[in-house]
Amino acid sequence: MPPAKDAVVAMPQGQAEQLARFEHHYALYQRQKATYAALFWVAFAACFVVAAISARFNVLTLIQGLPRTTDFLVKMVPPISLSNFAEDIGEWYWGIGKWMNSLLNTLLMAYLATVLGTAIGGALSFLAARNLVSYPVYWITRRILEIARTVPDIVWALLFVIAYGIGPLPGVLAITMHTLGAQGKLFAEVNENASMLPVEGIRSAGGNWFQEIRYGVLPQVLPNFMSYTFWRIELNVRSATIVGFVGAGGIGHDLFTSIQLLYFADAGAILLIVIATIMFIDMLSERYRHRVIGKDTLGH
């Protein structure tokens, strides 16, 4: 068998020229790719340095502050002895009834806000998908969703507390606003990735826009919609805790009051309740997400 280089020499003139052009363009592409990669990492390093300077990030200061952080965490857990374990735990969780009632209010706030925000954001998502509506409708809807999710939910809560007073209602409205903005964007991106072949088929058969969405788009995107919704419930429980800091009710109000009064043990007990709740919701939502998207046998 002749060497490879002899095979190239034996190639017709036209094929040899094509091969040379290909190698030339490929070399240019590789150099361009390497240049872009180098520019990216230079820009990344520059932004990292600027951000660190702006935030006054200092490793030495971070290390020096760790003991104070540990002291704060230690204060949140009272002394518990094995001989009086039940009594110490009972004394630590002296307000368990009140805190569980506040937790229930927080969960209901998060649930209602998730339902309302997902329903409204899901409806708007079809108007925010570039492949489903005209550009003016797409542009206006996108800006509405951006405003809803860009304003932090705690700021929405402050505004609604001023308008409606202290209580769960401002918290529900605040989380609903942020949820509809976030869900609308996520759902719109899912809509834009949907195949347009079913939509074109319905359109050619004389179907209207609502029928195109109902029968052409919704069956494709519904599993992703449900997956994002389960994930959002977990986020909204945390948000419902945070908005309680500004008077929106729930267990966040109890946590903020404990911190204000320097009742560190109470704050630690409430935080453990919130953490356990989030972990439970995360495991439950993960299980249902896998079932919805057809991965309920994952790991078996």
C-alpha positions as semicolon CSV with decimal commas, in nm:
position;residue;x (nm);y (nm);z (nm)
1;M;0,000;0,000;0,000
2;P;0,151;0,341;-0,098
3;P;0,203;0,608;0,170
4;A;-0,071;0,861;0,240
5;K;0,131;1,148;0,096
6;D;0,162;0,958;-0,235
7;A;-0,217;0,926;-0,239
8;V;-0,250;1,302;-0,207
9;V;-0,001;1,356;-0,491
10;A;-0,196;1,114;-0,706
11;M;-0,522;1,306;-0,652
12;P;-0,666;1,500;-0,945
13;Q;-0,573;1,867;-0,961
14;G;-0,927;1,983;-0,871
15;Q;-0,952;1,767;-0,561
16;A;-0,607;1,872;-0,445
17;E;-0,706;2,240;-0,473
18;Q;-1,027;2,177;-0,279
19;L;-0,832;1,997;-0,008
20;A;-0,583;2,285;0,013
21;R;-0,865;2,540;0,039
22;F;-1,034;2,332;0,309
23;E;-0,713;2,310;0,511
24;H;-0,656;2,684;0,471
25;H;-1,009;2,775;0,588
26;Y;-0,992;2,522;0,871
27;A;-0,664;2,673;0,992
28;L;-0,823;3,020;0,982
29;Y;-1,123;2,889;1,176
30;Q;-0,897;2,734;1,441
31;R;-0,699;3,059;1,479
32;Q;-1,021;3,259;1,502
33;K;-1,161;3,018;1,759
34;A;-0,842;3,040;1,967
35;T;-0,850;3,422;1,947
36;Y;-1,212;3,435;2,064
37;A;-1,134;3,194;2,349
38;A;-0,838;3,406;2,458
39;L;-1,048;3,725;2,446
40;F;-1,323;3,557;2,647
41;W;-1,087;3,449;2,925
42;V;-0,918;3,789;2,934
43;A;-1,259;3,957;2,966
44;F;-1,366;3,700;3,226
45;A;-1,053;3,761;3,436
46;A;-1,091;4,139;3,406
47;C;-1,456;4,127;3,516
48;F;-1,366;3,897;3,806
49;V;-1,095;4,135;3,927
50;V;-1,319;4,441;3,893
51;A;-1,603;4,263;4,075
52;A;-1,371;4,154;4,357
53;I;-1,238;4,508;4,398
54;S;-1,587;4,658;4,385
55;A;-1,715;4,412;4,647
56;R;-1,400;4,463;4,858
57;F;-1,350;4,089;4,858
58;N;-1,050;3,998;5,069
59;V;-0,953;3,642;5,155
60;L;-0,779;3,751;5,476
61;T;-1,087;3,941;5,593
62;L;-1,301;3,640;5,505
63;I;-1,085;3,409;5,716
64;Q;-1,080;3,653;6,006
65;G;-1,458;3,682;6,003
66;L;-1,528;3,308;6,006
67;P;-1,502;3,273;6,388
68;R;-1,764;3,545;6,436
69;T;-1,994;3,364;6,193
70;T;-1,942;3,043;6,389
71;D;-2,021;3,224;6,715
72;F;-2,351;3,343;6,572
73;L;-2,443;2,993;6,457
74;V;-2,351;2,846;6,796
75;K;-2,583;3,094;6,969
76;M;-2,870;2,967;6,754
77;V;-2,844;2,618;6,906
78;P;-2,891;2,606;7,285
79;P;-2,705;2,352;7,501
80;I;-2,868;2,011;7,470
81;S;-2,767;1,725;7,700
82;L;-2,839;1,359;7,635
83;S;-2,970;1,310;7,989
84;N;-3,236;1,580;7,946
85;F;-3,269;1,558;7,568
86;A;-3,651;1,566;7,555
87;E;-3,676;1,851;7,803
88;D;-3,408;2,059;7,627
89;I;-3,568;2,009;7,287
90;G;-3,909;2,094;7,432
91;E;-3,770;2,411;7,588
92;W;-3,597;2,505;7,260
93;Y;-3,918;2,455;7,062
94;W;-4,144;2,620;7,319
95;G;-4,332;2,804;7,042
96;I;-4,376;2,509;6,806
97;G;-4,754;2,551;6,788
98;K;-4,732;2,918;6,695
99;W;-4,446;2,858;6,451
100;M;-4,623;2,571;6,274
101;N;-4,931;2,788;6,232
102;S;-4,709;3,059;6,080
103;L;-4,545;2,795;5,859
104;L;-4,887;2,686;5,736
105;N;-4,966;3,046;5,644
106;T;-4,635;3,068;5,458
107;L;-4,705;2,748;5,264
108;L;-5,054;2,866;5,171
109;M;-4,914;3,201;5,059
110;A;-4,657;3,026;4,842
111;Y;-4,916;2,785;4,699
112;L;-5,168;3,055;4,609
113;A;-4,900;3,280;4,460
114;T;-4,761;2,991;4,255
115;V;-5,104;2,905;4,115
116;L;-5,190;3,266;4,029
117;G;-4,844;3,357;3,897
118;T;-4,813;3,041;3,690
119;A;-5,160;3,079;3,541
120;I;-5,109;3,442;3,443
121;G;-4,746;3,394;3,337
122;G;-4,840;3,083;3,140
123;A;-5,110;3,273;2,949
124;L;-4,872;3,560;2,876
125;S;-4,597;3,322;2,767
126;F;-4,777;3,246;2,442
127;L;-4,784;3,620;2,368
128;A;-4,414;3,643;2,455
129;A;-4,303;3,371;2,209
130;R;-4,164;3,517;1,890
131;N;-4,279;3,222;1,678
132;L;-4,644;3,253;1,786
133;V;-4,732;3,625;1,767
134;S;-4,636;3,939;1,578
135;Y;-4,332;4,139;1,684
136;P;-4,516;4,431;1,854
137;V;-4,718;4,192;2,074
138;Y;-4,404;3,992;2,151
139;W;-4,203;4,305;2,240
140;I;-4,469;4,456;2,470
141;T;-4,534;4,129;2,653
142;R;-4,164;4,064;2,705
143;R;-4,122;4,410;2,862
144;I;-4,417;4,348;3,096
145;L;-4,265;4,019;3,211
146;E;-3,927;4,186;3,261
147;I;-4,075;4,453;3,486
148;A;-4,264;4,193;3,689
149;R;-3,957;3,977;3,760
150;T;-3,687;4,247;3,772
151;V;-3,840;4,423;4,073
152;P;-3,740;4,207;4,376
153;D;-4,032;4,038;4,550
154;I;-3,945;4,208;4,879
155;V;-3,985;4,547;4,704
156;W;-4,322;4,437;4,567
157;A;-4,412;4,332;4,922
158;L;-4,322;4,678;5,056
159;L;-4,540;4,842;4,794
160;F;-4,835;4,613;4,865
161;V;-4,795;4,649;5,243
162;I;-4,834;5,024;5,198
163;A;-5,140;4,969;4,981
164;Y;-5,315;4,687;5,170
165;G;-5,159;4,688;5,516
166;I;-4,972;4,422;5,710
167;G;-5,082;4,063;5,649
168;P;-5,059;3,770;5,408
169;L;-5,229;3,948;5,113
170;P;-4,930;4,174;5,030
171;G;-4,705;3,867;5,043
172;V;-4,926;3,672;4,804
173;L;-4,944;3,963;4,559
174;A;-4,569;4,025;4,576
175;I;-4,477;3,663;4,508
176;T;-4,742;3,642;4,236
177;M;-4,587;3,938;4,053
178;H;-4,239;3,789;4,059
179;T;-4,369;3,441;3,971
180;L;-4,566;3,553;3,666
181;G;-4,260;3,739;3,535
182;A;-4,025;3,445;3,585
183;Q;-4,267;3,175;3,469
184;G;-4,372;3,382;3,169
185;K;-4,011;3,405;3,051
186;L;-3,933;3,036;3,111
187;F;-4,254;2,920;2,947
188;A;-4,202;3,155;2,650
189;E;-3,860;3,002;2,583
190;V;-4,015;2,655;2,594
191;N;-4,281;2,773;2,346
192;E;-4,017;2,906;2,109
193;N;-3,847;2,563;2,104
194;A;-4,170;2,382;2,015
195;S;-4,205;2,232;1,669
196;M;-4,419;2,446;1,437
197;L;-4,527;2,155;1,217
198;P;-4,844;2,078;1,419
199;V;-4,927;2,450;1,427
200;E;-4,891;2,479;1,051
201;G;-5,110;2,173;1,005
202;I;-5,387;2,321;1,220
203;R;-5,353;2,655;1,042
204;S;-5,380;2,492;0,699
205;A;-5,698;2,317;0,814
206;G;-5,855;2,652;0,902
207;G;-5,790;2,656;1,277
208;N;-5,769;2,987;1,463
209;W;-5,484;3,105;1,687
210;F;-5,635;2,963;2,006
211;Q;-5,676;2,622;1,842
212;E;-5,314;2,634;1,724
213;I;-5,202;2,695;2,083
214;R;-5,442;2,442;2,237
215;Y;-5,376;2,151;1,999
216;G;-5,042;2,237;1,837
217;V;-4,825;2,389;2,110
218;L;-4,968;2,299;2,452
219;P;-4,930;1,919;2,422
220;Q;-4,559;1,968;2,341
221;V;-4,477;2,213;2,621
222;L;-4,701;2,091;2,905
223;P;-4,444;1,854;3,063
224;N;-4,188;2,136;3,084
225;F;-4,453;2,372;3,219
226;M;-4,531;2,132;3,501
227;S;-4,162;2,072;3,574
228;Y;-4,098;2,446;3,610
229;T;-4,409;2,482;3,826
230;F;-4,295;2,220;4,077
231;W;-3,956;2,388;4,093
232;R;-4,121;2,727;4,144
233;I;-4,318;2,608;4,449
234;E;-3,990;2,545;4,629
235;L;-3,860;2,892;4,539
236;N;-4,184;3,058;4,648
237;V;-4,173;2,899;4,995
238;R;-3,838;3,070;5,045
239;S;-3,976;3,393;4,902
240;A;-4,279;3,374;5,131
241;T;-4,039;3,349;5,425
242;I;-3,840;3,653;5,312
243;V;-4,139;3,882;5,246
244;G;-4,245;3,816;5,604
245;F;-3,954;4,039;5,705
246;V;-4,145;4,345;5,581
247;G;-4,476;4,261;5,745
248;A;-4,626;4,021;5,492
249;G;-4,697;3,759;5,759
250;G;-4,599;3,396;5,782
251;I;-4,306;3,236;5,954
252;G;-4,071;3,499;5,811
253;H;-4,228;3,754;6,047
254;D;-4,151;3,530;6,347
255;L;-3,795;3,479;6,225
256;F;-3,739;3,852;6,178
257;T;-3,884;3,931;6,520
258;S;-3,655;3,675;6,686
259;I;-3,349;3,821;6,517
260;Q;-3,451;4,176;6,608
261;L;-3,495;4,084;6,974
262;L;-3,169;3,883;6,972
263;Y;-3,354;3,561;7,054
264;F;-3,095;3,353;6,869
265;A;-3,223;3,017;6,993
266;D;-3,572;3,095;6,864
267;A;-3,425;3,204;6,530
268;G;-3,230;2,878;6,508
269;A;-3,540;2,671;6,581
270;I;-3,741;2,856;6,316
271;L;-3,461;2,823;6,060
272;L;-3,446;2,447;6,114
273;I;-3,822;2,426;6,056
274;V;-3,788;2,622;5,731
275;I;-3,490;2,415;5,613
276;A;-3,670;2,087;5,685
277;T;-3,978;2,213;5,499
278;I;-3,775;2,317;5,195
279;M;-3,596;1,981;5,189
280;F;-3,926;1,794;5,203
281;I;-4,080;2,006;4,926
282;D;-3,767;1,964;4,713
283;M;-3,775;1,584;4,742
284;L;-4,148;1,573;4,677
285;S;-4,133;1,806;4,376
286;E;-3,836;1,616;4,233
287;R;-4,032;1,294;4,251
288;Y;-4,331;1,444;4,073
289;R;-4,113;1,621;3,815
290;H;-3,956;1,290;3,720
291;R;-4,296;1,128;3,696
292;V;-4,432;1,406;3,473
293;I;-4,139;1,404;3,232
294;G;-4,131;1,025;3,219
295;K;-3,829;0,964;3,441
296;D;-4,009;0,808;3,736
297;T;-3,792;0,497;3,694
298;L;-3,473;0,698;3,721
299;G;-3,216;0,518;3,929
300;H;-3,384;0,177;3,904
